[in-house]
């Protein structure tokens, strides 16, 4: 019968190391020091299948298929003050550049820090700009959260995005945003941030492009964007 690399093992077959290596895989929670280049290896702690793309004596284990990273976080500069916002108006963060180490990125959540007063509800969101600082007035609003009760004073609040499956390209420049439904709650911000860009937005629709002119601000939102990367 045909050597069972792509055939059934049914029938009488002479077993050899080469045939077994090509038709079975190893497994474990760490990589072995040596490994055949013709045999796959399953990391049971990661649920990922690897191929040795190096040599048997010096293996290089390369993941097969799409690999999702653990959740990553990018945070703006440290906050140093609190402010209230006009009801249903946005405060925008300095520009955050997404990493280029992934083929593409899925946005999952935004964290902001509540200031010295808490009241009502908030929404967070993410938008894309062209460069840092922006040249094009367009701000593409990609995603936002559901209305969520404002958290405790002087604490970080992580809010899941509605569109947590939204995919963006590597290296994109984004801003995070927050909006309160009242003028009592306070948000932490950065004074005199280097990226002094702001927009006077009165709504939070998505997906949409806001073309309000950029302005200068001495109060930029403090916060973090959370994401997973894929390779």
Secondary structure as UniProt FT lines:
FT   TURN            4..5
FT   HELIX           17..23
FT   STRAND          25..28
FT   TURN            37..38
FT   STRAND          40..43
FT   TURN            44..47
FT   STRAND          48..52
FT   STRAND          61..63
FT   STRAND          72..75
FT   STRAND          81..84
FT   TURN            87..88
FT   STRAND          90..93
FT   STRAND          96..97
FT   STRAND          104..114
FT   STRAND          121..129
FT   STRAND          139..144
FT   STRAND          148..149
FT   TURN            153..154
FT   STRAND          156..160
FT   TURN            162..165
FT   STRAND          167..169
FT   TURN            170..171
FT   STRAND          173..180
FT   STRAND          186..191
FT   STRAND          208..210
FT   STRAND          219..221
FT   STRAND          223..230
//
